[in-house]
Amino acid sequence: MKNIQDCYGINENGHLTLGGVDTVDMAKKYGTPLYLLDEDKIRRQCAIYKNALKKYFPEGSMPFYASKALSFVDIYKIVKDEGLGIDIVSSGELYTALAAGFDVTNACFHGNNKTDFDIEYGIKSGVGYIVVDSQEELCAVDEIAGKLGKEQKILLRITPGIDPHTLKAISTGRVDSKFGTPIIEGKAEQITKAALEKKNARLCGFHCHVGSQIFEPDPFIEASGVMLRFISDIKDKFGYETDVLNLGGGFAVKYLAEHAEVNIPEYIESIARNISSLCEKYSIKMPKIFMEPGRSIVAGAGVTLYTVGTRKEIPGFKNYISIDGGMPDNPRYALYQSPYTVLCANRANEAPDYKATVCGRCCESGDLIAEDIQVQKMDRGDTLAVLVTGAYNYSMASNYNRIPRAPIVLIKNGNDRLSVRRESFEDLIKNEVL
Ligand SMILES: *Cc1c(COP(=O)(O)O)cnc(C)c1O
């Protein structure tokens, strides 16, 4: 277990542990499906980024936790406590962060199509940076800031035209992306010129995000190379000195034992070495560097627990193990066939000698968590654990089939605490006008 994430283990009863706590006990105490999160692990990941950015980049450089990976009030409190900023992508995330008492002057507000409401709410709330995606948005931000009598700091989202060699659905920096303004045909230069002429929007720098689940530093090195050349061109053309370069997120996470280990500080060091040599080459001052890790902060800290129901063997085809959750709490297999490590939490020490497909309880054949994987042979009443589910699970959860959303329990120093209650049936109809 430890070979996947350092917060997993197996205790003397053969049970899976998270942060030293028996997961089978947690399933009994809180019911299933259940999201369990190791808060200590999340804090360690925050510290890794904080320290590495501090060590290798100029003062003011910092990580911004990309909260779309996992957004609820307590996560913003944890991240705030660890001294990170946040990346938010909607007014709903902003509202949640404000409810946590987060100082949003340390926030970057993203999104390829912010509404006027989003922009106004962001400016009124004092969001640090609005990351402007397009010319139209630039005009809208300038106009709304003017109306509110405020000056708003902005970064421009630039598409560096990099293919990060990850899944198409999570690749965002290619020229044909729906995000940002491409460098080709002078588009990025045009929007920069326009931004420099605005009165109420103050240009502070540039942003790029190439994709997600990236195992190699190369795409970041390539992207920062493109961005620094652009920054240098902009300096030559407009005399504009860039204060901030935000390199986005996307560091990979180990989901399976056979995945490579990602050494974040080493990664950051190699990116830093490249950036500093390019700054020298172009004779530009090294900008403050922001990074926006999401997945790699929270994914490994999470385990989802389910109770096994029916096991169905179709001779010559498949063995199905059914769980009491599925795509409503984890749509990632249905969306992108994301790989997961699955095991029997109450017999974690037994050999995974049974080939099975783990399926959810929804009325969809595509409601699967993993296909044809090796697991322990599980029966009704066993506790099934899916590992590395801290990112893009709860935040992507739905009420499909009118299944109430699962609760979140935080583990800290060996103690468990309910952070998000399980939804009730009353919650399911609370917005309906009866
Ligand atoms: C999704 C996203 C991130 C976070 O990506 P991870 O793969 O979760 O690290 C960071 N920045 C932006 C702009 C994003 O869209």
The ligand as a MOL file (V3000), in Angstrom:
LIG
                    3D

  0  0  0     0  0            999 V3000
M  V30 BEGIN CTAB
M  V30 COUNTS 15 15 0 0 0
M  V30 BEGIN ATOM
M  V30 1 C -7.3930 22.2540 -13.5470 0
M  V30 2 C -6.4800 23.3840 -13.4260 0
M  V30 3 C -5.4270 23.3300 -12.5180 0
M  V30 4 C -5.1380 22.1220 -11.6750 0
M  V30 5 O -4.7510 21.0100 -12.3910 0
M  V30 6 P -4.2960 19.6930 -11.6090 0
M  V30 7 O -4.0550 18.7100 -12.6620 0
M  V30 8 O -5.4200 19.3090 -10.7150 0
M  V30 9 O -3.0700 20.0400 -10.8390 0
M  V30 10 C -4.6230 24.4510 -12.3950 0
M  V30 11 N -4.8360 25.5630 -13.1350 0
M  V30 12 C -5.8430 25.6440 -14.0180 0
M  V30 13 C -6.0340 26.8800 -14.7790 0
M  V30 14 C -6.6940 24.5670 -14.1990 0
M  V30 15 O -7.6780 24.6340 -15.0930 0
M  V30 END ATOM
M  V30 BEGIN BOND
M  V30 1 1 1 2
M  V30 2 1 2 3
M  V30 3 2 2 14
M  V30 4 1 3 4
M  V30 5 2 3 10
M  V30 6 1 4 5
M  V30 7 1 5 6
M  V30 8 2 6 7
M  V30 9 1 6 8
M  V30 10 1 6 9
M  V30 11 1 10 11
M  V30 12 2 11 12
M  V30 13 1 12 13
M  V30 14 1 12 14
M  V30 15 1 14 15
M  V30 END BOND
M  V30 END CTAB
M  END
